[in-house]
Amino acid sequence: MAEQRRPARKPGRPAAGRSGPGYAERLKAQRKQGAREREAALAKARAEHRRSARLTSRAAVLVLVLAVLAVSYASSLRAYLQQRQSIAALEQQIGQRNDAIADLQREKARWQDPSYVRQQARERFGYVQRGETPFVAVDGDGNPLDASVELSDPSRVEDPDRREWFQEVWDSVKLAGDPPTRVQVPRPEIDPPKEDLAP
């Protein structure tokens, strides 16, 4: 393959395309084009910067508004919860009062019954019907017993002096194993209890 040769340039004459009025205009146009591109890029960067700054300020304003709303709604929510708690307590109190009113109405209806009135007069005041004989239970000092006091069944009361046979046998075994060294002499005269001497 043969080597291609460029046409030789005449001395003193510039290369084609690098000089002359056409080259200067092209160079000027290229510079203007580059300047326009730089200005466009700079304008685009400034617009993006402004947009991001606007977004940041908008976000800050939005966060501030949300914080104010949260604080105001938190106080409102707290007041609402306190009111609900107060309402629940009052409703419970109303229910208790209604129950008390119902009990009192039942008590009032019972007092309208003549047999219930007779029973209460008998229990509270000791009233009796004509022909009945009342009895009053008294304690050891002669004071009447309350209605709340219950008398014990005489068949269930144990005699303190009564002892079982095996207790007697065991006491005699203990006494035989350890006899007393000193025997008490019986007193010649027995004094009566002081209660019997009182007039």
C-alpha positions as CSV (number, residue, x, y, z in Angstrom):
1,M,0.0,0.0,0.0
2,A,1.4,3.2,-1.1
3,E,1.9,6.0,1.4
4,Q,-0.3,9.0,0.8
5,R,1.5,12.3,0.8
6,R,0.1,15.6,1.8
7,P,0.5,18.4,-0.6
8,A,3.4,20.6,0.4
9,R,2.6,23.9,1.8
10,K,4.2,26.9,0.4
11,P,6.5,28.7,2.7
12,G,5.1,31.8,4.3
13,R,1.5,30.7,3.9
14,P,-0.5,29.4,6.9
15,A,-2.2,26.0,6.9
16,A,-5.7,25.9,5.6
17,G,-8.4,26.3,8.3
18,R,-6.2,27.9,10.9
19,S,-5.9,31.4,9.7
20,G,-7.9,33.9,7.9
21,P,-11.3,35.5,8.5
22,G,-13.2,32.2,8.5
23,Y,-11.0,30.7,11.3
24,A,-11.4,33.8,13.5
25,E,-15.2,33.7,13.1
26,R,-15.3,30.0,13.8
27,L,-13.1,30.5,16.8
28,K,-15.3,33.3,18.0
29,A,-18.4,31.3,17.4
30,Q,-16.9,28.4,19.4
31,R,-16.0,30.6,22.2
32,K,-19.5,32.1,22.3
33,Q,-21.0,28.6,22.2
34,G,-18.7,27.5,25.1
35,A,-19.6,30.7,27.0
36,R,-23.3,30.0,26.4
37,E,-22.9,26.4,27.5
38,R,-21.1,27.5,30.7
39,E,-23.8,30.1,31.4
40,A,-26.5,27.5,30.8
41,A,-24.7,25.0,33.1
42,L,-24.2,27.7,35.8
43,A,-27.9,28.8,35.5
44,K,-29.0,25.2,35.8
45,A,-26.7,24.7,38.9
46,R,-28.1,27.9,40.5
47,A,-31.7,26.7,39.8
48,E,-31.0,23.3,41.4
49,H,-29.4,25.1,44.3
50,R,-32.4,27.4,44.7
51,R,-34.8,24.4,44.4
52,S,-32.9,22.4,47.1
53,A,-32.8,25.5,49.3
54,R,-36.5,26.0,48.8
55,L,-37.1,22.4,49.6
56,T,-35.0,22.7,52.8
57,S,-36.9,25.8,54.0
58,R,-40.2,24.2,53.1
59,A,-39.2,21.1,55.1
60,A,-38.2,23.2,58.1
61,V,-41.5,25.1,58.0
62,L,-43.4,21.8,57.6
63,V,-41.6,20.3,60.6
64,L,-42.3,23.4,62.7
65,V,-46.0,23.3,61.8
66,L,-46.1,19.6,62.6
67,A,-44.4,20.2,66.0
68,V,-46.9,23.0,66.9
69,L,-49.8,20.7,65.9
70,A,-48.4,17.9,68.0
71,V,-48.1,20.1,71.1
72,S,-51.5,21.5,70.7
73,Y,-53.1,18.1,70.1
74,A,-51.1,16.5,73.0
75,S,-52.6,19.0,75.4
76,S,-56.1,18.5,73.9
77,L,-55.6,14.7,74.1
78,R,-54.6,14.9,77.7
79,A,-57.6,17.0,78.5
80,Y,-59.8,14.5,76.7
81,L,-58.4,11.6,78.6
82,Q,-58.8,13.4,81.9
83,Q,-62.4,14.1,81.0
84,R,-63.1,10.5,80.1
85,Q,-61.6,9.3,83.4
86,S,-63.7,11.8,85.3
87,I,-66.8,10.7,83.4
88,A,-66.1,7.0,84.2
89,A,-65.7,7.8,87.9
90,L,-69.0,9.8,87.9
91,E,-70.8,6.9,86.1
92,Q,-69.5,4.5,88.7
93,Q,-70.6,6.8,91.5
94,I,-74.0,7.1,89.8
95,G,-74.3,3.3,89.6
96,Q,-73.4,3.0,93.3
97,R,-76.0,5.6,94.2
98,N,-78.7,3.8,92.1
99,D,-77.9,0.6,93.9
100,A,-78.2,2.4,97.3
101,I,-81.5,3.9,96.2
102,A,-82.8,0.5,95.1
103,D,-81.8,-1.0,98.5
104,L,-83.6,1.8,100.3
105,Q,-86.7,1.3,98.2
106,R,-86.7,-2.4,99.0
107,E,-86.3,-1.6,102.7
108,K,-89.2,0.9,102.5
109,A,-91.4,-1.8,100.8
110,R,-90.5,-4.2,103.6
111,W,-91.6,-1.7,106.2
112,Q,-95.0,-1.5,104.5
113,D,-95.5,-5.2,105.5
114,P,-97.2,-5.4,109.0
115,S,-95.6,-8.8,109.8
116,Y,-92.1,-7.3,109.2
117,V,-93.0,-4.4,111.5
118,R,-94.1,-6.8,114.2
119,Q,-90.9,-8.8,113.8
120,Q,-88.7,-5.7,114.1
121,A,-90.6,-4.5,117.1
122,R,-90.1,-7.8,118.8
123,E,-86.4,-8.0,118.0
124,R,-85.5,-4.3,118.6
125,F,-87.7,-3.3,121.5
126,G,-88.8,-6.6,123.0
127,Y,-92.5,-6.1,122.3
128,V,-94.7,-9.1,122.5
129,Q,-98.3,-10.0,121.4
130,R,-101.1,-10.2,123.9
131,G,-101.0,-13.5,125.8
132,E,-97.2,-14.1,125.2
133,T,-94.7,-14.2,128.0
134,P,-91.4,-12.6,127.3
135,F,-88.1,-13.9,128.6
136,V,-84.9,-12.0,128.9
137,A,-81.5,-13.8,128.9
138,V,-79.0,-12.2,131.3
139,D,-75.3,-12.8,131.8
140,G,-73.5,-13.6,135.1
141,D,-73.8,-10.0,136.3
142,G,-77.5,-9.8,135.7
143,N,-77.2,-7.6,132.6
144,P,-79.4,-8.5,129.6
145,L,-77.5,-10.1,126.7
146,D,-77.4,-8.5,123.3
147,A,-79.3,-10.0,120.4
148,S,-75.9,-10.7,118.9
149,V,-74.8,-12.9,121.8
150,E,-75.7,-16.6,121.3
151,L,-76.2,-18.9,124.3
152,S,-74.3,-22.1,124.1
153,D,-76.0,-25.5,124.1
154,P,-75.9,-26.9,127.6
155,S,-75.3,-30.4,126.2
156,R,-72.1,-29.2,124.6
157,V,-70.7,-27.4,127.5
158,E,-68.0,-29.4,129.2
159,D,-67.8,-29.7,133.0
160,P,-64.4,-28.4,134.1
161,D,-64.4,-30.8,137.1
162,R,-65.1,-33.8,135.1
163,R,-62.0,-35.8,134.0
164,E,-61.6,-38.8,131.8
165,W,-60.5,-42.1,133.4
166,F,-57.2,-42.2,131.5
167,Q,-56.3,-38.8,132.8
168,E,-56.8,-40.1,136.4
169,V,-54.6,-43.1,135.6
170,W,-51.9,-41.0,134.1
171,D,-51.8,-38.6,137.1
172,S,-51.5,-41.6,139.4
173,V,-48.6,-43.0,137.4
174,K,-46.8,-39.7,137.5
175,L,-47.4,-39.4,141.2
176,A,-46.1,-42.9,141.8
177,G,-42.9,-42.2,139.8
178,D,-42.3,-38.9,141.6
179,P,-43.9,-38.9,145.1
180,P,-44.1,-35.6,146.9
181,T,-41.5,-35.2,149.7
182,R,-43.6,-32.8,151.6
183,V,-47.2,-33.5,152.5
184,Q,-49.6,-30.6,153.0
185,V,-51.5,-30.6,156.2
186,P,-55.2,-29.9,155.7
187,R,-56.5,-26.7,157.1
188,P,-58.7,-27.0,160.1
189,E,-61.2,-24.5,158.9
190,I,-62.3,-23.6,155.3
191,D,-63.2,-20.0,154.6
192,P,-66.2,-19.4,152.5
193,P,-65.8,-17.4,149.2
194,K,-66.1,-13.6,149.6
195,E,-69.0,-13.5,147.1
196,D,-71.1,-15.6,149.6
197,L,-70.4,-13.1,152.4
198,A,-71.6,-10.1,150.5
199,P,-75.1,-8.9,151.6
